[in-house]
Amino acid sequence: MIHYIVRRLLIGVMTLVMITFFIYGLIRAMPGSPLLVQMAQLDPSREMNAEDLKRMEKAFGLDKPWYQAYGVWVGNLVRMDLGQSLSRKQPVTRLIRERIGPTLMLSITSLLLAYLLSIPLGLWFTVRSGHLDERIGSTVLYMLYSFPAFVAALFMQIFLAVKLGWFPLFGMVSDNHQTLSTLGKTWDIFIHSVLPVTCYTYTSLAFLSRFVRSNMMEVIRQDYIRTARAKGVAPHNVIMHHAFRNTLIPLVTLIGLELPTLLSGSIVLEQIFSWPGMGRLFFESISERDYPTIMGLTLMFSLLTLAGQLLADLFYSIVDPRVSLS
């Protein structure tokens, strides 16, 4: 196990170097300069002459070729410094720390709801396999899984927020949030999060419930399930104590793969709902050509992806001792 982890960590480091190297080259090849983007936002009528532009590029380290600038970025990274945002004039670590809370609020809530609802749904689909209600439920889940979340978000905003006025249109808090009581602030954040959490959850719910059902249908065809039924074990005990335990093995490994999603957020959904999370920060950083922030977020997302894959493999070996890591 230790040798496997060490080997995976070394491979992970090499993968991170390759990812960050190519991403840095790609973002530096994007048209437009972050300095010109900032000037256009501050004063579109003002023009910057070539000398001022070169002087500012040197001050921000933008005068070097991208591969040399990448070396400088790696050197700062070794010293645990992700640099300073070009557009917000704040350390990248502070920006990430400020945005990670709202993203976790949505992602953890949606993940818990998806798992809590998908497991009983998957078991119900297994028990009712072949019946009319199961076929209707499966069809609805297929439709939900194939329906894009950003389209559902727009429909919800139009009908539930604009026409019916049941929920706020966008944002995380209301304008008068600071004047509310503690209970009022909690309710204000909750009511703002209903639509984003719903859009986050329904696709995962559809996928996980179908995942549980397909694994359960495979497990209940095994010989030991037939043996348990032949011995007269009650049907609910066969489902819960024999079949469902083995279905948990692949389900548990998915938790590790969900790690990147927990912190990265959804770029499109957070932008639609103006939710101040990691996904929206990434979108804004790209539009602003904010190279340090883009690289800091890319590094974090890549680390989480590699860590999630490693955790998924470790979870699988823990819950199923028959699996050996080599």
Backbone as numpy.savetxt, mean C-alpha at the origin, in Angstrom:
# Nx Ny Nz CAx CAy CAz Cx Cy Cz
18.15 -21.85 8.57 17.32 -20.65 8.57 18.19 -19.39 8.57
19.25 -19.37 9.43 20.12 -18.20 9.52 20.85 -17.97 8.21
21.37 -19.07 7.63 22.08 -18.93 6.35 21.13 -18.43 5.26
19.90 -18.91 5.28 18.92 -18.47 4.29 18.63 -16.98 4.44
18.45 -16.50 5.68 18.15 -15.09 5.92 19.32 -14.21 5.49
20.54 -14.65 5.83 21.73 -13.86 5.45 21.84 -13.77 3.93
21.61 -14.90 3.27 21.70 -14.89 1.81 20.63 -13.99 1.20
19.42 -14.05 1.74 18.35 -13.21 1.21 18.64 -11.73 1.48
19.24 -11.42 2.62 19.58 -10.03 2.92 20.64 -9.49 1.96
21.64 -10.32 1.64 22.66 -9.90 0.69 22.05 -9.67 -0.70
21.19 -10.59 -1.10 20.51 -10.42 -2.39 19.63 -9.17 -2.36
19.00 -8.92 -1.21 18.16 -7.73 -1.07 18.94 -6.44 -1.21
20.13 -6.40 -0.62 20.98 -5.21 -0.73 21.36 -4.95 -2.20
21.75 -6.00 -2.91 22.09 -5.86 -4.33 20.87 -5.40 -5.13
19.70 -5.93 -4.80 18.48 -5.52 -5.49 18.16 -4.06 -5.24
18.34 -3.61 -3.99 18.09 -2.22 -3.66 19.02 -1.28 -4.43
20.27 -1.67 -4.53 21.24 -0.85 -5.27 20.81 -0.72 -6.73
20.40 -1.83 -7.32 19.98 -1.79 -8.72 18.71 -0.96 -8.90
17.75 -1.13 -8.00 16.49 -0.39 -8.11 16.74 1.11 -7.99
17.44 1.51 -6.94 17.67 2.93 -6.71 18.53 3.55 -7.81
19.48 2.78 -8.34 20.34 3.29 -9.41 19.52 3.61 -10.66
18.68 2.68 -11.07 17.89 2.90 -12.27 16.80 3.95 -12.05
16.17 3.94 -10.87 15.14 4.94 -10.60 15.74 6.34 -10.58
16.91 6.48 -10.00 17.56 7.80 -9.95 17.86 8.28 -11.37
18.33 7.37 -12.21 18.58 7.75 -13.59 17.31 8.15 -14.33
16.22 7.44 -14.06 14.95 7.74 -14.74 14.38 9.09 -14.31
14.41 9.38 -13.01 13.82 10.64 -12.56 14.67 11.83 -13.00
15.98 11.65 -13.09 16.82 12.74 -13.58 16.64 12.94 -15.08
16.15 11.92 -15.77 15.90 12.04 -17.22 14.54 12.63 -17.52
13.70 12.83 -16.48 12.39 13.43 -16.71 12.55 14.86 -17.22
11.72 15.26 -18.16 11.80 16.65 -18.64 11.40 17.64 -17.56
12.07 18.78 -17.57 11.77 19.80 -16.59 12.72 19.78 -15.42
13.01 20.93 -14.91 13.90 21.07 -13.75 13.07 21.39 -12.52
13.43 20.84 -11.36 12.66 21.18 -10.15 12.70 22.66 -9.83
13.77 23.34 -10.20 13.86 24.78 -9.94 12.87 25.55 -10.81
12.76 25.16 -12.08 11.81 25.83 -12.96 10.37 25.54 -12.54
10.12 24.31 -12.07 8.78 23.96 -11.59 8.41 24.82 -10.40
9.35 25.01 -9.48 9.07 25.82 -8.30 8.85 27.28 -8.67
9.65 27.80 -9.60 9.48 29.19 -10.02 8.13 29.38 -10.70
7.70 28.40 -11.49 6.40 28.50 -12.16 5.26 28.49 -11.15
5.43 27.76 -10.05 4.39 27.73 -9.03 4.34 29.02 -8.22
5.52 29.59 -7.96 5.59 30.81 -7.15 5.17 32.04 -7.96
5.75 32.18 -9.15 5.49 33.36 -9.97 5.61 32.97 -11.44
4.52 32.60 -12.10 4.59 32.14 -13.49 5.12 33.20 -14.45
4.96 34.49 -14.10 5.41 35.55 -14.99 6.90 35.83 -14.92
7.56 35.32 -13.89 8.97 35.61 -13.70 9.82 34.63 -14.50
10.84 35.16 -15.15 11.76 34.34 -15.92 13.12 34.33 -15.23
13.76 33.15 -15.19 15.07 33.00 -14.56 16.14 32.96 -15.64
17.15 33.83 -15.51 18.21 33.82 -16.51 19.13 32.63 -16.29
19.98 32.37 -17.26 20.83 31.17 -17.25 21.81 31.19 -16.09
22.35 32.35 -15.75 23.33 32.42 -14.67 22.70 32.09 -13.33
21.53 32.66 -13.07 20.84 32.35 -11.81 20.47 30.88 -11.74
20.06 30.32 -12.88 19.69 28.92 -12.90 20.89 28.02 -12.58
22.04 28.32 -13.17 23.24 27.52 -12.90 23.67 27.66 -11.45
23.56 28.88 -10.90 23.96 29.09 -9.51 23.06 28.30 -8.56
21.77 28.29 -8.83 20.86 27.53 -7.98 21.04 26.03 -8.17
21.29 25.58 -9.38 21.55 24.15 -9.60 22.78 23.69 -8.82
23.81 24.53 -8.78 25.00 24.18 -8.01 24.70 24.15 -6.52
23.86 25.07 -6.06 23.52 25.11 -4.63 22.73 23.87 -4.22
21.89 23.36 -5.11 21.07 22.19 -4.80 21.71 20.88 -5.28
22.91 20.94 -5.81 23.59 19.73 -6.27 23.03 19.16 -7.55
22.39 20.00 -8.36 21.79 19.53 -9.61 22.70 19.74 -10.81
23.89 20.26 -10.58 24.81 20.52 -11.69 25.64 19.30 -12.06
25.63 18.28 -11.22 26.45 17.09 -11.47 25.69 16.12 -12.38
26.40 15.27 -13.15 25.73 14.19 -13.88 24.99 13.28 -12.92
23.94 12.62 -13.41 23.06 11.88 -12.52 23.77 10.76 -11.79
24.77 10.11 -12.44 25.46 9.01 -11.77 26.36 9.52 -10.65
26.95 10.72 -10.83 27.71 11.31 -9.73 26.78 11.75 -8.60
25.65 12.32 -8.96 24.68 12.72 -7.94 24.14 11.50 -7.19
24.00 10.38 -7.90 23.56 9.16 -7.23 24.60 8.72 -6.19
25.88 8.83 -6.53 26.92 8.49 -5.56 26.85 9.37 -4.33
26.56 10.66 -4.53 26.41 11.57 -3.38 25.20 11.15 -2.54
24.11 10.77 -3.22 22.91 10.35 -2.49 23.18 9.08 -1.67
23.91 8.14 -2.25 24.24 6.91 -1.52 25.14 7.23 -0.33
26.10 8.14 -0.52 26.95 8.52 0.59 26.17 9.14 1.74
25.20 9.98 1.41 24.35 10.55 2.46 23.48 9.48 3.10
23.04 8.51 2.29 22.20 7.45 2.82 22.96 6.60 3.83
24.23 6.36 3.58 25.05 5.60 4.53 25.09 6.31 5.89
25.04 7.62 5.85 25.02 8.41 7.10 23.59 8.63 7.61
22.63 7.83 7.07 21.23 7.89 7.50 20.60 9.25 7.21
20.98 9.85 6.09 20.47 11.14 5.68 19.80 10.99 4.32
18.48 11.16 4.26 17.74 11.06 2.99 17.68 12.38 2.24
18.32 13.39 2.78 18.34 14.67 2.09 17.18 15.56 2.48
17.10 16.70 1.79 16.07 17.70 2.06 15.21 17.88 0.83
13.91 17.99 1.06 12.97 18.17 -0.05 13.26 19.48 -0.77
13.30 19.43 -2.10 13.57 20.64 -2.89 12.37 21.58 -2.89
11.18 21.05 -2.87 9.98 21.88 -2.96 9.46 22.33 -1.61
9.63 21.52 -0.57 9.08 21.84 0.75 10.12 22.34 1.74
11.38 22.25 1.36 12.48 22.75 2.21 12.46 22.12 3.61
12.13 20.83 3.66 12.12 20.08 4.90 12.86 18.77 4.70
13.41 18.19 5.77 14.04 16.87 5.62 13.04 15.83 5.14
13.50 14.95 4.27 12.62 13.93 3.71 12.10 13.01 4.80
12.93 12.70 5.79 12.49 11.83 6.88 11.33 12.45 7.65
11.34 13.77 7.81 10.23 14.42 8.51 8.95 14.36 7.68
9.07 14.54 6.37 7.90 14.46 5.51 7.28 13.06 5.57
8.12 12.04 5.51 7.63 10.67 5.57 6.97 10.41 6.92
7.58 10.90 7.98 7.03 10.69 9.32 5.66 11.37 9.47
5.49 12.53 8.85 4.22 13.23 8.94 3.12 12.56 8.13
3.49 11.94 7.01 2.49 11.36 6.11 2.18 9.90 6.41
2.99 9.26 7.20 2.82 7.82 7.39 1.59 7.50 8.26
1.23 8.40 9.16 0.08 8.17 10.04 -1.23 8.07 9.28
-1.57 9.07 8.44 -2.83 8.97 7.67 -2.91 7.75 6.77
-1.77 7.36 6.17 -1.78 6.17 5.33 -2.03 4.92 6.16
-1.39 4.82 7.32 -1.60 3.66 8.18 -3.05 3.59 8.65
-3.66 4.74 8.89 -5.05 4.75 9.33 -5.95 4.07 8.30
-5.74 4.38 7.03 -6.56 3.76 5.98 -6.18 2.31 5.74
-4.88 2.06 5.61 -4.44 0.73 5.18 -4.69 -0.33 6.25
-4.38 -0.03 7.51 -4.59 -1.02 8.57 -6.08 -1.28 8.77
-6.89 -0.21 8.74 -8.34 -0.40 8.88 -8.89 -1.27 7.76
-8.49 -0.98 6.53 -9.00 -1.76 5.39 -8.49 -3.19 5.43
-7.25 -3.38 5.87 -6.71 -4.75 5.95 -7.44 -5.57 6.99
-7.70 -4.98 8.16 -8.43 -5.70 9.20 -9.84 -6.03 8.75
-10.51 -5.06 8.13 -11.87 -5.31 7.65 -11.88 -6.41 6.57
-10.90 -6.36 5.68 -10.86 -7.34 4.59 -10.68 -8.75 5.14
-9.77 -8.92 6.12 -9.54 -10.26 6.67 -10.71 -10.71 7.54
-11.26 -9.79 8.35 -12.37 -10.17 9.23 -13.62 -10.55 8.45
-13.82 -9.93 7.30 -15.02 -10.24 6.51 -14.78 -11.34 5.49
-13.58 -11.45 4.96 -13.34 -12.42 3.88 -13.31 -13.85 4.40
-12.81 -14.07 5.62 -12.73 -15.44 6.13 -14.13 -16.05 6.32
-15.06 -15.39 7.04 -16.40 -15.99 7.13 -17.11 -16.07 5.77
-16.87 -15.11 4.88 -17.47 -15.18 3.55 -16.94 -16.38 2.77
-15.61 -16.58 2.83 -15.02 -17.72 2.14 -15.52 -19.04 2.68
-15.67 -19.14 4.00 -16.20 -20.37 4.59 -17.66 -20.58 4.20
-18.43 -19.50 4.17 -19.84 -19.62 3.78 -19.96 -20.06 2.32
-19.12 -19.50 1.45 -19.13 -19.92 0.05 -18.78 -21.39 -0.10
-17.88 -21.87 0.76 -17.50 -23.28 0.69 -18.66 -24.18 1.11
-19.30 -23.82 2.20 -20.41 -24.64 2.69 -21.59 -24.62 1.71
-21.83 -23.47 1.09 -22.97 -23.31 0.19 -22.58 -23.50 -1.27
-21.48 -24.17 -1.53 -21.00 -24.34 -2.90 -22.05 -25.01 -3.78
-22.30 -24.40 -4.94 -23.26 -24.95 -5.88 -24.67 -24.44 -5.71
-24.98 -23.78 -4.59 -26.32 -23.26 -4.36 -26.48 -21.89 -5.05
-27.71 -21.48 -5.18 -28.00 -20.23 -5.88 -27.41 -19.03 -5.15
-27.54 -18.99 -3.81 -27.01 -17.85 -3.06 -25.49 -17.75 -3.18
-24.81 -18.92 -3.23 -23.35 -18.89 -3.39 -22.96 -18.37 -4.77
-23.71 -18.75 -5.79 -23.39 -18.29 -7.14 -23.64 -16.79 -7.28
-24.72 -16.31 -6.66 -24.98 -14.86 -6.70 -23.87 -14.10 -5.96
-23.49 -14.60 -4.77 -22.42 -13.96 -4.02 -21.11 -13.97 -4.77
-20.76 -15.08 -5.41 -19.53 -15.16 -6.18 -19.54 -14.19 -7.35
-20.70 -14.07 -8.00 -20.81 -13.13 -9.13 -20.61 -11.70 -8.66
-21.20 -11.36 -7.52 -21.04 -10.01 -6.98 -19.57 -9.74 -6.65
-18.89 -10.71 -6.06 -17.48 -10.52 -5.72 -16.62 -10.39 -6.97
-16.93 -11.17 -8.01 -16.21 -11.01 -9.26 -16.39 -9.59 -9.82
-17.60 -9.09 -9.74 -17.86 -7.74 -10.23 -17.10 -6.70 -9.41
-17.07 -6.87 -8.09 -16.33 -5.93 -7.24 -14.84 -5.98 -7.54
-14.32 -7.19 -7.71 -12.88 -7.33 -7.95 -12.47 -6.71 -9.28
-13.36 -6.76 -10.27 -13.03 -6.21 -11.58 -13.36 -4.73 -11.71
-14.04 -4.17 -10.71 -14.44 -2.75 -10.78 -13.31 -1.90 -10.20
-12.71 -1.00 -10.98 -11.57 -0.20 -10.50 -11.95 0.64 -9.28
-11.04 0.70 -8.33 -11.33 1.44 -7.10 -11.44 2.94 -7.36
-10.66 3.46 -8.30 -10.73 4.91 -8.54 -12.05 5.30 -9.20
-12.63 4.40 -9.99 -13.95 4.68 -10.57 -15.01 4.65 -9.47
-14.92 3.65 -8.58 -15.85 3.59 -7.46 -15.73 4.83 -6.58
-14.51 5.33 -6.41 -14.31 6.53 -5.60 -15.02 7.73 -6.20
-14.95 7.88 -7.51 -15.64 9.00 -8.16 -17.15 8.87 -8.05
-17.67 7.66 -8.23 -19.11 7.45 -8.07 -19.56 7.77 -6.65
-18.79 7.32 -5.66 -19.14 7.58 -4.27 -19.12 9.07 -3.97
-18.14 9.76 -4.51 -18.09 11.21 -4.29 -19.30 11.91 -4.89
-19.69 11.48 -6.08 -20.82 12.13 -6.76 -22.14 11.87 -6.03
-22.40 10.60 -5.72 -23.72 10.24 -5.18 -23.79 10.40 -3.65
-22.78 9.90 -2.94 -22.85 9.89 -1.47 -22.40 11.20 -0.85
-21.49 11.90 -1.51 -20.98 13.15 -0.93 -21.67 14.38 -1.51
-21.76 14.46 -2.85 -22.31 15.67 -3.47 -23.84 15.66 -3.45
-24.44 14.59 -3.98 -25.90 14.58 -4.12 -26.63 14.33 -2.80
-26.17 13.32 -2.05 -26.85 12.98 -0.80 -26.28 13.72 0.41
-25.00 14.09 0.34 -24.38 14.83 1.43 -24.16 14.02 2.69
-24.05 12.71 2.54 -23.85 11.86 3.71 -22.42 11.91 4.24
-21.49 12.12 3.37 -20.07 12.10 3.75 -19.37 13.31 3.17
-18.25 13.71 3.78 -17.45 14.80 3.20 -16.88 14.40 1.84
-16.66 15.39 1.01 -16.19 15.12 -0.35 -14.73 14.69 -0.38
-13.90 15.34 0.40 -12.47 15.02 0.40 -11.85 15.54 1.69
-10.56 15.23 1.85 -9.83 15.68 3.02 -9.90 14.68 4.17
-9.09 14.96 5.19 -9.05 14.10 6.37 -9.82 14.70 7.54
-9.90 16.01 7.58 -10.61 16.70 8.66 -11.39 17.88 8.07
-12.33 18.38 8.84 -13.10 19.56 8.43 -12.34 20.83 8.76
-12.83 21.95 8.25 -12.17 23.23 8.50 -12.23 23.63 9.98
-13.29 23.23 10.66 -13.45 23.58 12.08 -12.98 22.44 13.00
-12.08 21.61 12.52 -11.66 20.44 13.29 -11.06 20.83 14.63
-10.25 21.87 14.66 -9.56 22.25 15.89 -10.51 22.77 16.96
-11.68 23.24 16.57 -12.63 23.77 17.56 -13.53 22.69 18.14
-13.44 21.46 17.64 -14.31 20.38 18.11 -13.77 19.76 19.38
-14.63 19.05 20.09 -14.21 18.29 21.27 -13.46 17.03 20.84
-12.92 16.31 21.80 -12.18 15.10 21.47 -13.06 14.09 20.75
-14.27 13.91 21.25 -15.21 13.01 20.59 -15.59 13.53 19.21
-15.75 14.84 19.10 -16.09 15.44 17.82 -14.96 15.29 16.81
-13.73 15.43 17.26 -12.59 15.25 16.36 -12.51 13.80 15.87
-12.74 12.87 16.79 -12.72 11.46 16.39 -13.79 11.16 15.36
-14.98 11.67 15.59 -16.07 11.46 14.64 -15.77 12.15 13.30
-15.16 13.30 13.36 -14.83 14.04 12.14 -13.86 13.24 11.28
-12.82 12.68 11.89 -11.86 11.87 11.13 -12.52 10.60 10.62
-13.37 10.00 11.46 -14.06 8.77 11.05 -14.94 9.00 9.83
-15.73 10.07 9.85 -16.67 10.31 8.75 -15.92 10.66 7.47
-14.75 11.27 7.59 -13.94 11.56 6.41 -13.27 10.30 5.84
-13.07 9.31 6.69 -12.33 8.12 6.25 -13.24 7.01 5.70
-14.55 7.17 5.81 -15.46 6.09 5.40 -15.31 5.78 3.91
-15.38 6.78 3.06 -15.30 6.55 1.62 -13.94 6.01 1.19
-12.82 6.59 1.65 -11.52 6.01 1.27 -11.34 4.58 1.76
-11.75 4.29 2.99 -11.60 2.93 3.51 -12.45 1.95 2.71
-13.64 2.36 2.32 -14.49 1.49 1.51 -13.82 1.16 0.18
-13.25 2.17 -0.47 -12.56 1.93 -1.74 -11.32 1.07 -1.55
-10.62 1.26 -0.44 -9.46 0.43 -0.14 -9.86 -1.03 0.08
-11.02 -1.25 0.71 -11.34 -2.56 1.26 -11.98 -3.50 0.25
-12.87 -3.00 -0.60 -13.75 -3.93 -1.32 -13.00 -4.82 -2.31
-11.92 -4.31 -2.92 -11.17 -5.17 -3.84 -10.42 -6.26 -3.08
-9.83 -5.90 -1.93 -9.14 -6.90 -1.11 -10.12 -7.91 -0.56
-11.31 -7.45 -0.16 -12.33 -8.36 0.34 -12.73 -9.36 -0.72
-12.94 -8.90 -1.95 -13.33 -9.80 -3.03 -12.23 -10.82 -3.31
-10.98 -10.36 -3.34 -9.87 -11.27 -3.63 -9.67 -12.29 -2.52
-9.65 -11.83 -1.26 -9.36 -12.73 -0.15 -10.48 -13.75 0.06
-11.72 -13.34 -0.08 -12.82 -14.30 0.09 -12.77 -15.38 -0.98
-12.48 -14.99 -2.22 -12.33 -15.98 -3.28 -11.10 -16.86 -3.04
-10.07 -16.26 -2.47 -8.86 -17.02 -2.15 -9.15 -18.07 -1.09
-9.88 -17.69 -0.03 -10.24 -18.64 1.02 -11.11 -19.75 0.44
-12.07 -19.39 -0.39 -12.96 -20.40 -0.95 -12.20 -21.39 -1.83
-11.34 -20.89 -2.71 -10.61 -21.80 -3.61 -9.71 -22.74 -2.84
-9.06 -22.24 -1.78 -8.21 -23.12 -0.97 -9.03 -24.11 -0.17
-10.17 -23.68 0.34 -11.04 -24.59 1.08 -11.57 -25.70 0.17
-11.96 -25.34 -1.05 -12.46 -26.34 -1.99 -11.39 -27.36 -2.34
-10.14 -26.93 -2.35 -9.05 -27.86 -2.63 -8.78 -28.77 -1.43
-8.85 -28.18 -0.23 -8.54 -28.96 0.98 -9.61 -30.01 1.25
-10.89 -29.66 1.07 -11.96 -30.60 1.44 -12.01 -31.81 0.50
-11.23 -31.78 -0.57 -11.16 -32.95 -1.46 -10.06 -33.92 -1.04
-9.29 -33.54 -0.01 -8.19 -34.40 0.43 -8.71 -35.65 1.14
-7.83 -36.67 1.20 -8.23 -37.97 1.78 -8.55 -37.86 3.26
-7.79 -37.03 3.99 -8.02 -36.98 5.44 -9.36 -36.33 5.76
-9.88 -35.47 4.87 -11.21 -34.90 5.07 -12.27 -35.98 4.87
-12.08 -36.81 3.85 -13.02 -37.92 3.64 -13.01 -38.88 4.83
-11.81 -39.11 5.36 -11.69 -40.00 6.52 -12.42 -39.43 7.72
-12.25 -38.12 7.94 -12.93 -37.48 9.07 -14.44 -37.57 8.92
-14.94 -37.37 7.71 -16.38 -37.48 7.49 -16.86 -38.90 7.65
-16.04 -39.87 7.22 -16.43 -41.28 7.36 -16.50 -41.70 8.81
-15.68 -41.08 9.65 -15.70 -41.39 11.08 -16.86 -40.74 11.81
-17.62 -39.92 11.12 -18.79 -39.30 11.74 -18.52 -37.97 12.39
-17.42 -37.30 12.03 -17.14 -35.98 12.59 -18.20 -35.00 12.08
-18.66 -34.15 12.97 -19.70 -33.18 12.61 -19.21 -32.28 11.47
-20.11 -31.89 10.57 -19.70 -31.08 9.41 -18.99 -29.79 9.79
-19.47 -29.07 10.83 -18.82 -27.82 11.19 -17.42 -28.06 11.76
-17.22 -29.21 12.45 -15.88 -29.54 12.94 -14.94 -29.89 11.78
-15.48 -30.55 10.76 -14.65 -30.86 9.59 -14.18 -29.57 8.93
-15.10 -28.60 8.80 -14.75 -27.34 8.14 -13.77 -26.53 8.98
-14.07 -26.36 10.27 -13.28 -25.44 11.10 -11.98 -26.06 11.60
-12.03 -27.30 12.09 -10.87 -27.88 12.76 -9.96 -28.68 11.82
-10.46 -29.11 10.70 -9.64 -29.90 9.79 -9.27 -29.11 8.52
-10.27 -28.60 7.84 -10.02 -27.94 6.55 -9.48 -26.52 6.73
-10.09 -25.74 7.61 -9.73 -24.34 7.71 -8.31 -24.14 8.24
-7.84 -25.00 9.10 -6.47 -24.88 9.62 -5.45 -24.94 8.50
-5.65 -25.84 7.55 -4.72 -25.94 6.44 -4.91 -24.81 5.43
-6.09 -24.24 5.37 -6.32 -23.09 4.50 -5.59 -21.85 5.03
-5.39 -21.79 6.34 -4.70 -20.64 6.94 -3.25 -20.53 6.49
-2.64 -21.63 6.06 -1.22 -21.60 5.71 -0.95 -20.62 4.58
-1.59 -20.73 3.41 -1.33 -19.72 2.38 -1.90 -18.35 2.72
-2.95 -18.31 3.55 -3.55 -17.03 3.92 -2.60 -16.23 4.80
-1.89 -16.90 5.71 -0.95 -16.21 6.60 0.20 -15.60 5.80
0.65 -16.31 4.77 1.78 -15.79 3.99 1.42 -14.50 3.26
0.14 -14.30 2.98 -0.27 -13.06 2.32 -0.06 -11.84 3.19
-0.03 -12.04 4.52 0.15 -10.91 5.43 1.50 -10.24 5.17
2.54 -11.05 4.95 3.85 -10.47 4.65 3.86 -9.69 3.36
3.13 -10.17 2.36 3.07 -9.47 1.08 2.26 -8.19 1.16
1.43 -8.05 2.20 0.64 -6.82 2.37 1.45 -5.70 2.99
2.66 -5.99 3.48 3.45 -4.98 4.18 3.72 -3.74 3.33
4.14 -3.87 2.06 4.36 -2.65 1.28 3.09 -1.81 1.13
1.94 -2.46 0.97 0.69 -1.74 0.80 0.32 -0.96 2.05
0.69 -1.48 3.22 0.32 -0.82 4.47 0.88 0.59 4.55
2.13 0.77 4.10 2.79 2.06 4.27 2.84 2.88 2.99
2.74 2.24 1.85 2.86 3.00 0.61 1.57 3.74 0.28
0.43 3.18 0.66 -0.83 3.83 0.35 -1.19 3.68 -1.12
-2.27 4.32 -1.50 -2.73 4.29 -2.89 -2.56 5.69 -3.49
-1.73 5.78 -4.51 -1.45 7.08 -5.11 -2.72 7.70 -5.67
-3.50 6.91 -6.40 -4.69 7.43 -7.06 -5.78 7.79 -6.05
-6.07 6.87 -5.11 -7.15 7.11 -4.17 -6.84 8.27 -3.23
-5.62 8.35 -2.75 -5.27 9.45 -1.87 -5.32 10.79 -2.61
-5.01 10.77 -3.88 -5.11 12.00 -4.66 -6.57 12.38 -4.90
-7.42 11.40 -5.17 -8.84 11.68 -5.40 -9.49 12.25 -4.14
-9.20 11.66 -2.99 -9.82 12.10 -1.74 -9.01 13.16 -1.02
-7.91 13.64 -1.63 -7.04 14.64 -0.99 -6.63 14.19 0.40
-6.29 12.92 0.50 -5.89 12.35 1.79 -4.38 12.55 1.97
-3.96 13.17 3.07 -2.54 13.54 3.23 -1.66 12.36 3.62
-1.54 11.39 2.74 -0.77 10.18 3.03 0.45 10.04 2.15
1.05 8.85 2.20 2.28 8.58 1.47 2.04 8.56 -0.04
0.93 8.00 -0.47 0.65 7.94 -1.90 0.54 9.32 -2.51
-0.16 10.22 -1.83 -0.29 11.58 -2.34 1.05 12.31 -2.33
1.85 12.08 -1.31 3.19 12.68 -1.26 4.03 12.23 -2.45
3.93 10.95 -2.79 4.68 10.44 -3.92 4.21 11.09 -5.23
2.90 11.23 -5.39 2.35 11.87 -6.59 2.82 13.33 -6.68
2.74 14.06 -5.59 3.14 15.45 -5.59 4.63 15.60 -5.85
5.43 14.69 -5.31 6.88 14.76 -5.50 7.26 14.55 -6.96
6.55 13.65 -7.63 6.84 13.43 -9.06 6.47 14.66 -9.88
5.32 15.25 -9.61 4.90 16.43 -10.37 5.80 17.62 -10.09
6.41 17.68 -8.92 7.30 18.78 -8.55 8.76 18.50 -8.87
9.06 17.31 -9.40 10.44 16.90 -9.68 11.30 16.98 -8.42
10.70 16.59 -7.30 11.40 16.64 -6.02 12.22 15.36 -5.87
13.44 15.37 -6.39 14.26 14.16 -6.46 14.54 13.52 -5.10
14.95 14.27 -4.08 15.22 13.61 -2.78 14.01 12.90 -2.19
12.83 13.53 -2.30 11.63 12.90 -1.75 11.25 11.66 -2.54
11.36 11.73 -3.86 11.05 10.56 -4.70 11.98 9.41 -4.34
13.26 9.69 -4.17 14.22 8.63 -3.86 14.00 8.08 -2.45
13.66 8.95 -1.51 13.39 8.47 -0.16 12.18 7.55 -0.11
11.12 7.92 -0.83 9.93 7.07 -0.87 10.19 5.78 -1.65
10.93 5.88 -2.76 11.27 4.68 -3.53 12.08 3.71 -2.69
13.03 4.22 -1.93 13.83 3.36 -1.06 12.95 2.68 -0.02
12.03 3.42 0.58 11.17 2.84 1.60 10.25 1.78 1.01
9.64 2.08 -0.16 8.75 1.11 -0.79 9.50 -0.15 -1.20
10.73 0.01 -1.70 11.52 -1.15 -2.11 11.91 -2.00 -0.91
12.30 -1.34 0.17 12.64 -2.07 1.40 11.44 -2.86 1.91
10.28 -2.24 1.90 9.08 -2.91 2.39 8.70 -4.09 1.50
8.86 -3.94 0.20 8.54 -5.04 -0.71 9.45 -6.23 -0.47
10.75 -5.97 -0.36 11.70 -7.07 -0.12 11.48 -7.69 1.25
11.22 -6.84 2.26 10.96 -7.37 3.60 9.67 -8.18 3.62
8.65 -7.73 2.89 7.40 -8.48 2.84 7.56 -9.84 2.20
8.35 -9.93 1.13 8.59 -11.21 0.49 9.37 -12.15 1.41
10.34 -11.60 2.14 11.09 -12.43 3.08 10.20 -12.92 4.21
9.36 -12.02 4.75 8.45 -12.43 5.83 7.45 -13.48 5.36
6.99 -13.35 4.12 6.04 -14.33 3.58 6.69 -15.72 3.53
7.95 -15.79 3.09 8.65 -17.08 3.05 8.86 -17.63 4.46
9.21 -16.75 5.40 9.44 -17.21 6.77 8.14 -17.67 7.41
7.05 -16.92 7.19 5.76 -17.33 7.73 5.35 -18.69 7.20
5.60 -18.92 5.92 5.20 -20.18 5.31 5.95 -21.34 5.96
7.24 -21.14 6.22 8.02 -22.21 6.85 7.63 -22.42 8.31
7.13 -21.36 8.96 6.73 -21.48 10.37 5.41 -22.22 10.48
4.43 -21.83 9.66 3.10 -22.44 9.78 3.04 -23.82 9.15
4.00 -24.12 8.24 4.04 -25.43 7.61 5.45 -26.01 7.77
5.70 -26.80 8.81 7.04 -27.34 9.06 7.57 -28.23 7.94
6.70 -28.67 7.04 7.16 -29.52 5.95 8.01 -28.73 4.94
7.86 -27.40 4.95 8.61 -26.55 4.02 9.98 -26.27 4.60
11.02 -26.52 3.82 12.39 -26.26 4.26 12.97 -25.14 3.41
13.63 -24.19 4.08 14.26 -23.08 3.38 15.72 -23.46 3.10
16.09 -23.32 1.85 17.47 -23.65 1.48 17.96 -22.66 0.45
